[in-house]
Amino acid sequence: MDVLIHLFVGLHIVGIAALLGGFLTQMKAMGGGTARFVPAMLHGALTMLVTGAILVGLDQAEYHHVNNIKIGVKLALLIVILGLVYVKRDEERVDKSLFGVVGLLTTVNIFIAVLWT
């Protein structure tokens, strides 16, 4: 079971990398007002959602303690990110502040995962 958990943690990190990487590649365009949500950002957020749900299920299956408040906060942030990216995915230009909010929420989600013990 540990191998399976490590596999899904790795996939979860790949999702985070796709979401944050997509944001970072558009930072220069954000300065010019031409940033857009690239497909990698949507796919990364969806990967995070699916693998995160699987990881919670695997932890509970092994009778590990799961911090439901932490998971709820991370899920709420991810749903906001997913909603913004999904709704605005076809637009050629996304407002600077909206694009920045997605990057900020992604970063906050990462720090919650790492620092909240």
ABEGO torsion letter per residue (X at the ends): XAAAAAAAAAAAAAAAAAAAAAAAAAAAAAAAGABBBBAAAAAAAAAAAAAAAAAAAAAAAAGBBBBAAAAAAAAAAAAAAAAAAAAAAABABBBAAAAAAAAAAAAAAAAAAAABX
